[in-house]
Amino acid sequence: MTIAVWAPLLLPLLAAPLARRVAEQLAPRTAALTLAATAVALGTATLASLALLAVTGLLHLPYGAALAHLSPAHWHPGELSGLEWGPTAALAATALLGVAALAARTARHQYADLRRARAATGDGPAGLRALVRRPGPAVPALTVLTDERADAYALPGRPPRIVATTGMLAALTGPERAALLAHERAHLAGRHHLLLAAAEYAAACHPALRPLRTALGYHLERWADECAAAEVGDRALTARAIGRAALAAARTPAAARPRLAPAATTGPVPRRVRALLAAPAPRRPRRALRALAALALAGCLTATTCAAAEAGHDFHRAVETAQGDR
């Protein structure tokens, strides 16, 4: 188990950069789903490895071994001795506590941000005055906040809302407003906030997964850009709307929005505008390099999953042997 249990802790150092490289060669929707799934898989495997290390060290203690009815003469879960397992298990337990603390802080901040934003739309006891337009049950409500600062974002929750300020709406023409609102509707329809939340919690599990959050945010915005362009039927109009909205938001910085509330003005806007103005057909060059990177990523994910499963199987077999079941 000693070798297998370390693989899920080391392979994210290679898999995370590979995932970002592969995502650059994929369509926005596929790229976002690939990044989110990679982050969840690697984060889960990291937690499993840390838990196995911590539990194994605990069972090396006399009290832990007695509690699990283990025979010290047959308790050999790995190549390390009982004395060597102590520091390793202590580090693993400390890492687990750190992950739990980061996850709890992330959850607390997300909840507070969303609650503050919902209150600003009038859903809370201390909301700002807002004009709410409900075009129909299948379309998210549009909440227009009276604010000279330019801002617009997709606010998840029940009910989901598109929030825009009067400053943002005044900065755009009618067709540009339609493209901007189509972009925000795409965020809500795709439940992009769930993918962002998954990346946030995965980043708390392993430091190497933190760059995936930024990459995922870019591809989610590209996903929404393409959906908006398809809805309004004009890629140039969508690109112009995003560019003008970003310029308006830069001139009048808005209040901090929730991290789980995607917005058209976030991310590398010039790069997104260039992608919209380019031909929508997928790029074909360097197909061999793209396939090689995809195979390497698949190999890393497979090796990580198999290593975590093998470590768990070896641990279970060692416990059964020490208990005298075999």
C-alpha positions as a printed NumPy array, in Angstrom:
array([[  0.   ,   0.   ,   0.   ],
       [  2.944,   2.335,   0.606],
       [  3.648,   3.079,  -3.055],
       [  0.023,   3.147,  -4.215],
       [ -1.12 ,   5.477,  -1.471],
       [  1.338,   8.187,  -2.537],
       [  0.368,   8.218,  -6.214],
       [ -2.885,  10.254,  -5.802],
       [ -0.873,  12.886,  -3.922],
       [  1.803,  13.225,  -6.61 ],
       [ -0.02 ,  12.707,  -9.91 ],
       [ -2.094,  15.948,  -9.651],
       [  1.18 ,  17.824, -10.137],
       [  1.254,  16.38 , -13.662],
       [ -2.451,  15.907, -14.361],
       [ -3.527,  19.494, -13.63 ],
       [ -1.241,  21.125, -16.253],
       [ -2.186,  18.416, -18.738],
       [ -5.889,  19.089, -18.139],
       [ -5.398,  22.773, -18.875],
       [ -3.479,  21.94 , -22.053],
       [ -6.143,  19.515, -23.246],
       [ -8.956,  21.98 , -22.452],
       [ -7.409,  24.555, -24.792],
       [ -7.959,  22.152, -27.702],
       [-11.61 ,  21.375, -26.914],
       [-14.912,  23.123, -27.454],
       [-15.814,  25.397, -24.508],
       [-18.544,  23.156, -23.086],
       [-16.412,  20.007, -23.33 ],
       [-13.395,  21.84 , -21.932],
       [-15.329,  23.086, -18.887],
       [-16.77 ,  19.644, -18.131],
       [-13.337,  18.041, -18.554],
       [-11.711,  20.479, -16.142],
       [-14.465,  20.086, -13.542],
       [-14.402,  16.283, -13.738],
       [-10.601,  16.242, -13.505],
       [-10.641,  18.488, -10.443],
       [-13.289,  16.362,  -8.69 ],
       [-11.531,  13.063,  -9.483],
       [ -8.108,  14.247,  -8.336],
       [ -9.486,  15.95 ,  -5.239],
       [-11.433,  12.854,  -4.204],
       [ -8.398,  10.608,  -4.701],
       [ -6.296,  12.998,  -2.621],
       [ -8.779,  12.835,   0.247],
       [ -8.853,   9.031,   0.062],
       [ -5.055,   8.784,   0.23 ],
       [ -4.792,  11.18 ,   3.154],
       [ -7.52 ,   9.287,   5.003],
       [ -5.761,   5.945,   4.439],
       [ -2.466,   7.335,   5.708],
       [ -4.096,   8.83 ,   8.787],
       [ -6.128,   5.718,   9.646],
       [ -3.156,   3.408,   9.109],
       [ -1.071,   5.47 ,  11.498],
       [ -3.888,   5.475,  14.034],
       [ -4.124,   1.682,  13.912],
       [ -0.407,   1.451,  14.656],
       [ -1.087,   2.966,  18.065],
       [ -1.821,   0.412,  20.821],
       [ -5.235,   1.906,  21.526],
       [ -6.184,   1.977,  17.842],
       [ -4.997,  -1.587,  17.262],
       [ -6.906,  -2.82 ,  20.291],
       [-10.036,  -0.973,  19.236],
       [ -9.932,  -2.635,  15.803],
       [ -8.983,  -6.036,  17.307],
       [ -5.738,  -6.209,  15.348],
       [ -2.926,  -8.622,  16.026],
       [  0.395,  -6.683,  16.084],
       [  2.21 ,  -9.748,  14.753],
       [  0.13 ,  -9.724,  11.556],
       [ -0.449,  -5.976,  11.114],
       [  1.771,  -5.072,   8.151],
       [ -0.074,  -2.603,   5.899],
       [  3.078,  -1.42 ,   4.16 ],
       [  6.835,  -1.319,   4.179],
       [  7.048,   1.262,   6.93 ],
       [  7.492,   0.267,  10.548],
       [  5.235,   1.371,  13.327],
       [  7.613,   4.14 ,  14.37 ],
       [  7.877,   5.427,  10.803],
       [  4.115,   5.466,  10.349],
       [  3.703,   7.913,  13.229],
       [  5.064,  11.105,  11.576],
       [  3.483,  10.175,   8.23 ],
       [  0.07 ,   9.691,   9.798],
       [  0.418,  12.903,  11.794],
       [  1.176,  14.87 ,   8.624],
       [ -1.754,  13.223,   6.83 ],
       [ -4.115,  14.003,   9.709],
       [ -2.891,  17.604,   9.783],
       [ -3.47 ,  17.875,   6.04 ],
       [ -6.995,  16.489,   6.444],
       [ -7.742,  19.054,   9.121],
       [ -6.396,  21.773,   6.844],
       [ -8.602,  20.58 ,   3.99 ],
       [-11.62 ,  20.526,   6.284],
       [-10.865,  24.057,   7.495],
       [-10.435,  25.372,   3.942],
       [-13.638,  23.668,   2.796],
       [-15.57 ,  25.076,   5.735],
       [-14.233,  28.575,   5.099],
       [-15.075,  28.27 ,   1.389],
       [-18.616,  27.144,   2.192],
       [-19.07 ,  29.96 ,   4.712],
       [-17.861,  32.617,   2.274],
       [-19.994,  31.248,  -0.55 ],
       [-23.087,  31.202,   1.615],
       [-22.461,  34.72 ,   2.928],
       [-21.808,  36.091,  -0.571],
       [-24.952,  34.543,  -2.025],
       [-27.042,  35.651,   0.918],
       [-25.759,  39.224,   0.575],
       [-26.46 ,  39.215,  -3.151],
       [-29.97 ,  37.792,  -2.672],
       [-30.68 ,  40.496,  -0.12 ],
       [-29.592,  43.156,  -2.612],
       [-32.149,  41.879,  -5.12 ],
       [-34.992,  42.219,  -2.643],
       [-35.126,  38.568,  -1.57 ],
       [-33.758,  39.399,   1.863],
       [-34.881,  41.641,   4.711],
       [-32.429,  44.41 ,   3.793],
       [-32.518,  44.508,   0.018],
       [-32.024,  47.516,  -2.209],
       [-34.923,  48.832,  -4.216],
       [-35.033,  46.833,  -7.429],
       [-37.231,  46.412, -10.456],
       [-38.02 ,  42.748, -11.065],
       [-39.184,  41.607, -14.466],
       [-40.569,  38.085, -14.796],
       [-40.991,  37.238, -18.49 ],
       [-42.198,  33.711, -17.79 ],
       [-41.721,  30.618, -15.609],
       [-39.092,  29.1  , -17.949],
       [-36.965,  32.272, -18.109],
       [-34.956,  33.523, -15.114],
       [-36.224,  36.728, -13.581],
       [-34.362,  39.923, -14.461],
       [-33.605,  42.134, -11.489],
       [-32.529,  45.678, -12.343],
       [-30.749,  47.432,  -9.505],
       [-30.704,  51.212,  -9.389],
       [-26.966,  51.79 ,  -9.432],
       [-24.763,  53.973, -11.636],
       [-22.006,  51.379, -11.495],
       [-22.025,  48.974, -14.437],
       [-22.466,  45.345, -13.449],
       [-24.392,  42.258, -14.525],
       [-24.184,  38.64 , -13.406],
       [-26.087,  35.39 , -13.083],
       [-27.212,  34.781,  -9.513],
       [-27.993,  31.128,  -8.68 ],
       [-30.571,  30.132,  -6.116],
       [-34.318,  29.75 ,  -5.855],
       [-35.444,  31.378,  -7.98 ],
       [-32.411,  31.984, -10.2  ],
       [-31.97 ,  35.583, -11.262],
       [-30.132,  37.719, -13.762],
       [-28.961,  40.83 , -11.953],
       [-28.074,  43.974, -13.9  ],
       [-27.572,  47.56 , -12.817],
       [-29.055,  50.588, -14.53 ],
       [-25.498,  51.711, -15.236],
       [-24.782,  48.561, -17.232],
       [-28.039,  48.69 , -19.182],
       [-27.467,  52.358, -20.035],
       [-24.004,  51.569, -21.406],
       [-25.358,  49.125, -24.007],
       [-27.702,  49.368, -26.957],
       [-30.862,  47.276, -27.169],
       [-29.325,  44.434, -29.217],
       [-26.235,  44.44 , -27.014],
       [-28.396,  44.157, -23.901],
       [-30.135,  41.159, -25.47 ],
       [-26.766,  39.478, -26.091],
       [-25.592,  40.214, -22.545],
       [-28.751,  38.777, -21.002],
       [-28.489,  35.712, -23.25 ],
       [-24.966,  35.2  , -21.906],
       [-26.171,  35.314, -18.299],
       [-29.095,  32.989, -19.055],
       [-26.622,  30.477, -20.445],
       [-24.765,  30.504, -17.121],
       [-27.945,  29.683, -15.24 ],
       [-29.16 ,  27.093, -17.744],
       [-25.808,  25.274, -17.641],
       [-25.644,  25.43 , -13.83 ],
       [-22.141,  26.799, -14.095],
       [-22.113,  27.741, -10.43 ],
       [-22.037,  24.03 ,  -9.533],
       [-18.92 ,  23.5  , -11.651],
       [-17.285,  26.523, -10.044],
       [-18.133,  25.197,  -6.583],
       [-16.656,  21.791,  -7.448],
       [-13.407,  23.429,  -8.553],
       [-13.293,  25.499,  -5.359],
       [-13.587,  22.459,  -3.099],
       [-11.152,  20.428,  -5.203],
       [ -8.606,  23.234,  -4.87 ],
       [ -8.969,  22.953,  -1.098],
       [ -7.951,  19.29 ,  -1.335],
       [ -4.709,  19.754,  -3.268],
       [ -2.707,  22.943,  -4.022],
       [ -1.882,  21.725,  -7.546],
       [ -5.583,  21.913,  -8.44 ],
       [ -5.889,  25.639,  -7.778],
       [ -4.938,  26.712, -11.337],
       [ -7.883,  24.685, -12.609],
       [-10.265,  27.219, -11.054],
       [ -9.022,  30.028, -13.308],
       [ -8.994,  27.814, -16.393],
       [-12.513,  26.577, -15.642],
       [-13.795,  30.125, -15.216],
       [-12.475,  31.099, -18.66 ],
       [-14.03 ,  28.111, -20.42 ],
       [-17.358,  28.653, -18.665],
       [-17.399,  32.206, -19.977],
       [-16.552,  30.928, -23.466],
       [-19.381,  28.393, -23.147],
       [-21.827,  31.168, -22.287],
       [-20.402,  33.35 , -25.098],
       [-21.124,  30.672, -27.679],
       [-24.627,  30.089, -26.321],
       [-25.353,  33.819, -26.474],
       [-24.011,  34.072, -30.023],
       [-26.196,  31.162, -31.095],
       [-29.279,  32.693, -29.447],
       [-28.951,  36.176, -30.94 ],
       [-27.587,  34.815, -34.218],
       [-24.724,  37.316, -34.443],
       [-21.208,  36.56 , -33.201],
       [-19.955,  40.087, -33.874],
       [-22.828,  41.592, -31.895],
       [-22.102,  39.255, -28.974],
       [-18.412,  40.145, -29.053],
       [-19.231,  43.86 , -29.131],
       [-21.671,  43.511, -26.223],
       [-19.114,  41.693, -24.081],
       [-16.38 ,  44.184, -24.919],
       [-18.508,  47.243, -24.188],
       [-19.846,  45.705, -20.978],
       [-16.299,  44.994, -19.793],
       [-15.203,  48.554, -20.591],
       [-18.187,  49.988, -18.729],
       [-17.503,  47.783, -15.718],
       [-13.832,  48.812, -15.734],
       [-14.711,  52.518, -15.721],
       [-17.069,  52.14 , -12.752],
       [-15.878,  49.241, -10.566],
       [-18.872,  47.501,  -9.021],
       [-19.188,  46.017,  -5.577],
       [-17.735,  42.551,  -5.062],
       [-20.073,  39.944,  -6.502],
       [-20.338,  36.317,  -5.277],
       [-17.637,  34.019,  -6.611],
       [-20.355,  31.578,  -7.66 ],
       [-22.147,  34.253,  -9.707],
       [-20.604,  34.141, -13.212],
       [-20.472,  37.409, -15.138],
       [-19.797,  38.269, -18.766],
       [-17.24 ,  40.908, -17.776],
       [-14.879,  38.502, -15.989],
       [-11.895,  36.614, -17.316],
       [ -9.64 ,  37.538, -20.25 ],
       [-12.224,  39.516, -22.229],
       [ -9.959,  40.384, -25.218],
       [ -9.206,  36.711, -25.716],
       [-12.904,  35.836, -25.586],
       [-13.746,  38.589, -28.069],
       [-11.109,  37.295, -30.493],
       [-12.547,  33.79 , -30.191],
       [-16.04 ,  35.066, -31.015],
       [-14.831,  37.025, -34.007],
       [-12.895,  34.035, -35.339],
       [-14.496,  31.25 , -37.339],
       [-16.667,  29.029, -35.102],
       [-15.249,  25.817, -36.601],
       [-12.938,  23.909, -34.255],
       [ -9.213,  24.129, -34.864],
       [ -7.576,  21.141, -36.559],
       [ -3.808,  21.773, -36.479],
       [ -1.495,  19.868, -34.157],
       [ -3.974,  16.999, -33.914],
       [ -1.233,  14.569, -32.875],
       [ -0.129,  16.837, -30.017],
       [ -3.728,  17.208, -28.838],
       [ -4.259,  13.435, -28.901],
       [ -1.002,  12.849, -27.027],
       [ -1.945,  15.339, -24.3  ],
       [ -5.414,  13.796, -23.992],
       [ -3.952,  10.305, -23.672],
       [ -1.491,  11.508, -21.044],
       [ -4.302,  13.118, -19.043],
       [ -6.423,   9.976, -19.297],
       [ -3.436,   7.924, -18.166],
       [ -2.858,  10.171, -15.153],
       [ -6.505,  10.012, -14.113],
       [ -6.615,   6.238, -14.579],
       [ -3.399,   5.762, -12.624],
       [ -4.675,   7.992,  -9.826],
       [ -7.978,   6.132,  -9.555],
       [ -6.358,   2.7  ,  -9.73 ],
       [ -3.717,   3.639,  -7.169],
       [ -6.35 ,   4.88 ,  -4.7  ],
       [ -8.408,   1.719,  -5.217],
       [ -5.335,  -0.5  ,  -4.843],
       [ -4.294,   1.288,  -1.664],
       [ -7.771,   0.83 ,  -0.209],
       [ -7.816,  -2.854,  -1.176],
       [ -4.383,  -3.457,   0.384],
       [ -5.463,  -1.674,   3.558],
       [ -8.619,  -3.777,   3.797],
       [ -6.659,  -6.993,   3.249],
       [ -4.08 ,  -6.019,   5.873],
       [ -6.804,  -5.291,   8.423],
       [ -8.522,  -8.625,   7.745],
       [ -5.209, -10.468,   8.102],
       [ -4.4  ,  -8.73 ,  11.379],
       [ -7.878,  -9.548,  12.675],
       [ -7.288, -13.22 ,  11.966],
       [ -9.935, -13.48 ,   9.218],
       [ -7.365, -14.93 ,   6.813]])
